[in-house]
Amino acid sequence: MRRLYTLALYLLTPLVLLRLAARGVRTRAYWRRWPERFGRFSYPRDKPSIWLHAVSVGEVQAAAPLVEALRVRLPEVPLVVTTTTPTGSERVHALFGADVFHVYAPYDLPGAVGRFLRHISPCIAVILERELWPNLFAACYRASVPIVLVNARVSPRAVRHYRFAGSLIREALGRVSAVAAQSEADADRLVGLGAHPDHVWVTGSLKFDVRMPPGLEGKADRLRAQWGLARRVWVAASTHAGEEEVILAAFGQLRQRSPDLLLIMVPRHPERFAAVAGLCRGEDWTVDRLSKPTGRPDIDIMVGDTMGDLPLLYAASDVAFTGGSLIPAGGHNPLEAAMLGRPTVFGPYMDNVALIAQLLLEAQASRQIKDVSDIVNAVGQWLEDPEARQSAGRRAVALIEQHRGATGKVVAMIEAILQGGKSQEPESRIQNTEYRIQNTEYGRQE
């Protein structure tokens, strides 16, 4: 089966490169560093590394506490962090600077994977969330490189997709030394797909361990002073095409109830910044862009068109909407706003962060919406009732504190494997660890 898979990959490679070139029309970074995707790059270290793979921005930010913890606990071991997207690459450089070596992950072609592994000589491969690559995992297995899946999650929809390649997925998961699943449901699904039951533990989500940078609230206060301290602020974050129109329709109705309301619209993808600003202006709103603010106090909409400033915009808001959730994109992480005590609303499509969404809803710190009317009711109630809004925010913060600790459990697992322990041995250490990293800062700039 893997031979047919590999043949198909080779046949599809020209189309993959054409797609990469097409994406580069809007985001020039996709035109750069192509050799890295085939395992061709220079690596400056001469000793084995810990390799951590995080696909894009969300995974990199989830990995931040783990990267910081590994730097503290294993300072002598070089860290290699790979991504597949330019925005993920930018986030690695912003968060970690020269403290880690960054390169794009190779395509799952035997030659590319082999060159990549020879360059970095990993002593362990730490793969975030649900990246299951048959040739990569097979190459690691042949090279005696243990594979650890951390923050692992699999939605019911993903299970259905994986079953079309059942033997490939079973083979890949069978090569994994340990799995740190986000929830019991994720653990059960991974075992059902082929992970060994004795190699799977539930450690919770690394996203609960992220810390906001100090001084953020002070910066947010200064930003709100520019907009007018009396104004209420709603941020619609990480929006996708098809969601902005719904948000603008809801905003129009909310402005009738709160004439001073300011909307901050933050598109998920940088290549859409200009188009979304144009869409907002087309609705006859007065629009400013965060990258080039005019300083006008009477703007209706601020478009967040910079990278790394989302925590600041959350801190400067009263209520947040989490995008990727009104369309079947899987949803983005509502914890980023919740950490700052902001209540959140999100749509029905939250497969990528199902556990987090469920916990926030159960804590009554978030509300799930499906259309314009729902948004207007939920956001409007929180904007108009400061006591209810602040109470929801306090519940969100308390929930996050309750669920911190996944980082320590994952570090214990990695250390046990690096010390030559069997895959069963990390269990007691995971259950008993009290290890914490207190200074990991979301959005920190080096």
Phi and psi in degrees as a GROMACS rama.xvg file:
@    title "Ramachandran Plot"
@    xaxis  label "Phi"
@    yaxis  label "Psi"
@TYPE xy
-68.7472  -29.6803  ARG-2
-64.5883  -42.8604  ARG-3
-64.4493  -40.1206  LEU-4
-59.4826  -45.8555  TYR-5
-65.3661  -42.2378  THR-6
-59.9566  -44.1155  LEU-7
-61.4092  -39.2402  ALA-8
-63.0099  -44.3472  LEU-9
-61.8626  -40.8082  TYR-10
-67.4239  -31.0466  LEU-11
-86.9911  -10.9547  LEU-12
-56.3056  -43.2118  THR-13
-58.0437  -37.8476  PRO-14
-69.0488  -36.1348  LEU-15
-62.1152  -42.4406  VAL-16
-67.8482  -36.5334  LEU-17
-63.7922  -40.4851  LEU-18
-65.1397  -39.6896  ARG-19
-61.5405  -42.9738  LEU-20
-65.0207  -39.213  ALA-21
-65.0861  -41.1797  ALA-22
-65.2323  -28.6157  ARG-23
-68.0641  -17.2182  GLY-24
-61.571  -38.8491  VAL-25
-93.7307  -32.7404  ARG-26
-127.273  99.8887  THR-27
-59.7232  -23.9932  ARG-28
-60.6438  -23.5753  ALA-29
-69.587  -14.6634  TYR-30
-86.1907  -6.94781  TRP-31
-105.413  156.602  ARG-32
62.5601  32.5209  ARG-33
-60.1428  -38.4904  TRP-34
-55.8219  -31.5338  PRO-35
-60.6293  -33.9015  GLU-36
-70.7037  -10.498  ARG-37
-113.483  19.188  PHE-38
76.5243  21.2248  GLY-39
-110.721  105.703  ARG-40
-165.808  167.704  PHE-41
-102.061  132.383  SER-42
-114.564  122.555  TYR-43
-80.7098  -5.23763  PRO-44
-99.2109  157.916  ARG-45
-123.012  20.7817  ASP-46
-136.542  161.016  LYS-47
-56.6816  148.351  PRO-48
-120.839  162.584  SER-49
-92.3398  123.303  ILE-50
-104.444  127.091  TRP-51
-122.736  127.25  LEU-52
-111.456  125.95  HIS-53
-133.656  119.476  ALA-54
-57.2191  -56.4475  VAL-55
-145.688  -158.327  SER-56
-56.4519  -49.3891  VAL-57
-60.8478  -42.3387  GLY-58
-70.1733  -36.9045  GLU-59
-61.7218  -43.0784  VAL-60
-69.9385  -34.0869  GLN-61
-65.7356  -32.7223  ALA-62
-79.1852  -13.347  ALA-63
-54.2554  -47.1574  ALA-64
-61.6902  -36.7335  PRO-65
-68.9979  -42.3089  LEU-66
-60.5762  -45.7128  VAL-67
-63.1918  -39.9553  GLU-68
-64.9512  -42.6084  ALA-69
-66.139  -35.1031  LEU-70
-64.468  -35.481  ARG-71
-74.3614  -46.2285  VAL-72
-80.6291  -31.008  ARG-73
-130.554  61.9012  LEU-74
-66.1775  -20.4332  PRO-75
-83.1429  -10.9297  GLU-76
-99.817  123.057  VAL-77
-62.074  146.891  PRO-78
-110.868  128.222  LEU-79
-112.432  125.126  VAL-80
-117.377  124.314  VAL-81
-110.949  151.653  THR-82
-135.613  176.243  THR-83
-116.073  -11.7194  THR-84
-117.905  151.696  THR-85
-61.7903  -36.7181  PRO-86
-66.229  -36.8927  THR-87
-63.1029  -40.7785  GLY-88
-60.6733  -44.9363  SER-89
-61.0855  -37.8395  GLU-90
-68.9049  -38.0924  ARG-91
-59.671  -47.0801  VAL-92
-64.9003  -38.1667  HIS-93
-68.2871  -39.5409  ALA-94
-79.5466  -40.4765  LEU-95
-118.413  -13.9048  PHE-96
55.4135  -133.323  GLY-97
-85.4083  3.28614  ALA-98
-71.3267  -18.9577  ASP-99
-130.204  160.692  VAL-100
-98.8273  127.158  PHE-101
-112.561  140.579  HIS-102
-152.516  154.809  VAL-103
-69.5099  143.774  TYR-104
-67.0206  146.92  ALA-105
-75.2753  153.223  PRO-106
-62.8645  155.626  TYR-107
-80.2553  50.0969  ASP-108
-104.034  138.021  LEU-109
-52.8875  -43.9236  PRO-110
-64.4332  -45.8995  GLY-111
-63.6183  -43.8714  ALA-112
-64.1637  -43.042  VAL-113
-61.9178  -44.6701  GLY-114
-63.2792  -42.4085  ARG-115
-58.6908  -49.2334  PHE-116
-66.1391  -36.4097  LEU-117
-65.4447  -35.2135  ARG-118
-65.7806  -51.0619  HIS-119
-95.1042  -12.249  ILE-120
42.9348  63.2432  SER-121
-69.954  141.005  PRO-122
-90.4657  -13.4267  CYS-123
-161.446  146.622  ILE-124
-112.301  119.668  ALA-125
-109.574  110.069  VAL-126
-109.803  124.698  ILE-127
-85.9989  136.959  LEU-128
71.3134  -96.6429  GLU-129
-143.435  39.7922  ARG-130
-85.1052  105.914  GLU-131
-119.02  102.45  LEU-132
-116.003  109.474  TRP-133
-56.5778  -47.8723  PRO-134
-69.0551  -39.3021  ASN-135
-62.2044  -46.2164  LEU-136
-66.2451  -37.6932  PHE-137
-65.0482  -40.8798  ALA-138
-65.7279  -41.2527  ALA-139
-61.9952  -41.987  CYS-140
-62.4804  -44.0429  TYR-141
-64.5295  -33.4183  ARG-142
-87.9452  7.57907  ALA-143
58.2853  36.2867  SER-144
-96.6635  111.743  VAL-145
-65.0021  141.526  PRO-146
-110.778  130.498  ILE-147
-122.316  123.036  VAL-148
-91.5578  121.502  LEU-149
-120.302  154.899  VAL-150
54.1439  31.9126  ASN-151
-69.6845  137.079  ALA-152
-147.272  147.615  ARG-153
-145.187  118.083  VAL-154
-80.2941  160.033  SER-155
-56.6148  -36.7547  PRO-156
-64.8064  -41.4436  ARG-157
-63.9882  -37.3589  ALA-158
-58.64  -43.6679  VAL-159
-61.4925  -40.2003  ARG-160
-68.7483  -43.2567  HIS-161
-63.068  -30.4383  TYR-162
-67.7377  -15.8546  ARG-163
-69.8959  -22.3934  PHE-164
-121.92  47.1412  ALA-165
-53.0307  -49.4734  GLY-166
-67.4758  -35.7923  SER-167
-63.1048  -45.1854  LEU-168
-68.0974  -41.4542  ILE-169
-60.5037  -41.6564  ARG-170
-64.3018  -44.5625  GLU-171
-63.2543  -48.1139  ALA-172
-67.0634  -28.8626  LEU-173
-66.9775  -16.6751  GLY-174
-93.5887  -0.604096  ARG-175
-83.3569  132.168  VAL-176
-77.8533  -35.1946  SER-177
-158.337  148.865  ALA-178
-127.492  126.683  VAL-179
-106.22  95.8714  ALA-180
-85.0927  150.973  ALA-181
-72.2228  -34.2133  GLN-182
-147.62  167.426  SER-183
-59.8717  -40.1686  GLU-184
-63.1131  -42.5884  ALA-185
-63.0086  -42.3625  ASP-186
-60.1889  -44.7935  ALA-187
-62.3324  -41.5067  ASP-188
-66.2715  -40.6546  ARG-189
-65.7145  -40.2805  LEU-190
-63.57  -41.2173  VAL-191
-62.4486  -28.4675  GLY-192
-85.2973  -13.0244  LEU-193
135.863  -4.09542  GLY-194
-69.2055  144.089  ALA-195
-71.4663  127.825  HIS-196
-56.0611  -32.6994  PRO-197
-76.8587  -6.94556  ASP-198
-106.062  6.5234  HIS-199
-114.98  128.281  VAL-200
-129.755  152.096  TRP-201
-97.4387  114.833  VAL-202
-113.481  -8.02812  THR-203
88.2665  -175.717  GLY-204
-99.2451  133.294  SER-205
-62.2275  -22.8246  LEU-206
-64.4953  -23.6703  LYS-207
-71.1547  -18.9392  PHE-208
-91.216  -6.45743  ASP-209
-65.3034  143.533  VAL-210
-117.577  142.298  ARG-211
-79.6012  148.967  MET-212
-67.6789  145.204  PRO-213
-63.9146  149.492  PRO-214
82.2446  3.07718  GLY-215
-65.0291  -42.3811  LEU-216
-63.073  -36.8712  GLU-217
-63.4191  -42.5336  GLY-218
-63.5821  -38.653  LYS-219
-65.6651  -38.5415  ALA-220
-61.896  -40.454  ASP-221
-67.1086  -36.0746  ARG-222
-66.5316  -43.3711  LEU-223
-64.9531  -31.6341  ARG-224
-62.6057  -33.1307  ALA-225
-68.2541  -32.7139  GLN-226
-86.4925  -18.7914  TRP-227
114.004  112.853  GLY-228
-61.8979  -25.8757  LEU-229
-81.3255  -11.6766  ALA-230
-75.7729  143  ARG-231
-89.9914  148.671  ARG-232
-130.283  129.203  VAL-233
-119.21  125.388  TRP-234
-107.095  128.47  VAL-235
-106.244  106.251  ALA-236
-106.337  145.973  ALA-237
56.2065  45.689  SER-238
-79.7066  152.58  THR-239
-115.488  166.007  HIS-240
-57.49  135.148  ALA-241
97.0722  -16.1419  GLY-242
-98.0398  -33.9055  GLU-243
-60.2991  -37.4943  GLU-244
-62.6628  -39.9496  GLU-245
-66.0778  -43.4803  VAL-246
-62.2728  -43.1202  ILE-247
-65.6727  -37.7807  LEU-248
-63.4826  -42.667  ALA-249
-66.5581  -38.9203  ALA-250
-60.9188  -40.9581  PHE-251
-58.9517  -40.4147  GLY-252
-72.8501  -37.8612  GLN-253
-66.6911  -32.324  LEU-254
-66.0803  -26.7151  ARG-255
-67.9827  -30.7452  GLN-256
-87.4437  -32.6672  ARG-257
-133.473  87.5082  SER-258
-60.8071  -19.2242  PRO-259
-95.3606  4.92585  ASP-260
-63.6359  133.07  LEU-261
-107.845  131.755  LEU-262
-102.841  130.159  LEU-263
-106.784  116.767  ILE-264
-105.77  120.932  MET-265
-122.246  97.8523  VAL-266
-63.2869  147.74  PRO-267
-66.7178  -40.9066  ARG-268
-108.932  130.649  HIS-269
-57.9595  -32.8953  PRO-270
-66.3868  -9.54425  GLU-271
-102.494  0.632287  ARG-272
-54.8008  -51.7966  PHE-273
-65.2027  -41.5294  ALA-274
-63.5795  -40.0698  ALA-275
-69.3594  -38.7605  VAL-276
-60.5893  -40.2176  ALA-277
-65.9346  -39.5444  GLY-278
-60.4276  -43.1991  LEU-279
-65.7655  -41.3901  CYS-280
-66.0098  -33.2644  ARG-281
-64.6781  -17.5372  GLY-282
-89.8788  8.83892  GLU-283
68.9854  25.5894  ASP-284
-90.7422  152.225  TRP-285
-81.8993  120.613  THR-286
-119.839  137.926  VAL-287
-121.654  159.011  ASP-288
-118.221  135.974  ARG-289
-61.2862  -31.6432  LEU-290
-70.9959  -27.609  SER-291
-138.996  67.4302  LYS-292
-68.6461  140.396  PRO-293
-84.9642  -18.8994  THR-294
83.7534  4.93995  GLY-295
-69.4864  132.74  ARG-296
-81.9456  -8.0882  PRO-297
-104.681  20.0921  ASP-298
-69.6101  150.701  ILE-299
-93.2231  -39.8016  ASP-300
-134.304  133.07  ILE-301
-107.282  123.993  MET-302
-92.9167  118.7  VAL-303
-79.6916  96.6136  GLY-304
-114.126  35.1144  ASP-305
-123.662  163.319  THR-306
-101.661  137.868  MET-307
89.4306  -0.312661  GLY-308
-102.023  4.98789  ASP-309
-60.5283  -40.2227  LEU-310
-57.9641  -39.9885  PRO-311
-63.1076  -41.4662  LEU-312
-70.1219  -36.2193  LEU-313
-60.7493  -45.6836  TYR-314
-64.6137  -26.8992  ALA-315
-88.9944  4.14452  ALA-316
-107.019  169.888  SER-317
-102.606  -38.258  ASP-318
-139.359  147.625  VAL-319
-125.71  144.499  ALA-320
-108.767  134.35  PHE-321
-102.077  120.821  THR-322
-81.1945  -176.886  GLY-323
70.194  13.1055  GLY-324
-119.484  -13.8648  SER-325
-89.1562  -14.722  LEU-326
-121.516  160.785  ILE-327
-75.476  62.4203  PRO-328
-103.384  -2.4481  ALA-329
96.1415  -13.1321  GLY-330
80.9692  151.195  GLY-331
-111.406  177.003  HIS-332
-78.4096  111.129  ASN-333
-78.4133  -9.35668  PRO-334
-63.913  -27.4315  LEU-335
-60.2121  -40.0347  GLU-336
-79.6076  -38.2225  ALA-337
-61.5672  -34.6828  ALA-338
-59.9726  -27.0212  MET-339
-95.1796  9.54818  LEU-340
76.1757  26.3515  GLY-341
-102.451  126.31  ARG-342
-67.7118  149.826  PRO-343
-127.3  153.549  THR-344
-123.206  147.582  VAL-345
-151.887  162.243  PHE-346
-82.9693  -168.563  GLY-347
-79.8907  -13.991  PRO-348
-99.8294  86.7904  TYR-349
-123.864  33.9594  MET-350
-58.6959  -37.2334  ASP-351
-70.4938  -22.3841  ASN-352
-133.4  43.3952  VAL-353
-60.8327  -43.2836  ALA-354
-62.324  -46.6758  LEU-355
-62.6677  -44.3005  ILE-356
-61.2793  -44.2856  ALA-357
-61.3472  -45.3036  GLN-358
-63.6992  -42.0877  LEU-359
-66.2759  -38.8216  LEU-360
-66.474  -42.7807  LEU-361
-64.2425  -32.0974  GLU-362
-81.626  -2.01733  ALA-363
57.9683  36.8554  GLN-364
-103.106  -8.84493  ALA-365
-140.413  163.664  SER-366
-133.634  141.857  ARG-367
-98.914  132.092  GLN-368
-125.725  164.746  ILE-369
-133.385  -13.8655  LYS-370
-155.026  -176.612  ASP-371
-59.0393  -45.112  VAL-372
-60.1937  -43.4851  SER-373
-61.6863  -42.9247  ASP-374
-62.1315  -47.0844  ILE-375
-59.3962  -43.1403  VAL-376
-66.2122  -48.2463  ASN-377
-69.198  -51.3792  ALA-378
-66.8915  -41.6662  VAL-379
-60.7363  -42.0164  GLY-380
-62.9106  -43.1595  GLN-381
-70.518  -36.2015  TRP-382
-66.6362  -34.6247  LEU-383
-89.5574  -9.79137  GLU-384
-126.758  86.3533  ASP-385
-56.3579  -37.0655  PRO-386
-64.9519  -44.8202  GLU-387
-65.2149  -39.2315  ALA-388
-63.4136  -46.8621  ARG-389
-68.0351  -34.722  GLN-390
-64.8819  -43.0051  SER-391
-62.4684  -40.207  ALA-392
-63.6075  -40.6375  GLY-393
-65.205  -38.1152  ARG-394
-64.3099  -36.7114  ARG-395
-63.721  -46.7589  ALA-396
-62.5376  -42.6981  VAL-397
-62.7768  -39.9296  ALA-398
-61.2098  -43.8722  LEU-399
-62.9972  -45.0162  ILE-400
-60.5057  -36.8703  GLU-401
-64.6845  -30.5168  GLN-402
-106.678  10.9671  HIS-403
-70.5375  157.613  ARG-404
124.588  -6.0839  GLY-405
-62.6284  -34.0867  ALA-406
-59.0708  -47.2024  THR-407
-60.4942  -38.6895  GLY-408
-66.4502  -40.852  LYS-409
-69.1113  -40.6072  VAL-410
-61.516  -41.4021  VAL-411
-60.2145  -40.6979  ALA-412
-62.6564  -46.8424  MET-413
-64.1482  -43.8172  ILE-414
-62.6896  -41.6695  GLU-415
-61.4547  -41.2788  ALA-416
-69.0108  -41.7506  ILE-417
-64.9591  -28.6746  LEU-418
-82.2808  3.94824  GLN-419
89.9553  11.4023  GLY-420
-72.0454  156.985  GLY-421
-70.9079  162.044  LYS-422
-62.7362  -20.8795  SER-423
-80.5683  -21.6525  GLN-424
-67.8812  -30.1015  GLU-425
-64.2715  -13.259  PRO-426
-56.4742  -51.1278  GLU-427
-65.5642  -36.0041  SER-428
-68.8495  -37.2683  ARG-429
-63.3756  -43.691  ILE-430
-69.939  -31.5149  GLN-431
-98.1056  -12.1984  ASN-432
-65.6509  143.131  THR-433
-119.205  18.1527  GLU-434
-65.6919  136.742  TYR-435
-138.798  148.207  ARG-436
-112.182  116.629  ILE-437
-94.0485  -16.1439  GLN-438
-110.442  16.0634  ASN-439
-74.3512  122.31  THR-440
-114.73  122.177  GLU-441
-67.1328  130.107  TYR-442
79.7717  8.89875  GLY-443
-62.5441  140.288  ARG-444
-109.086  133.992  GLN-445
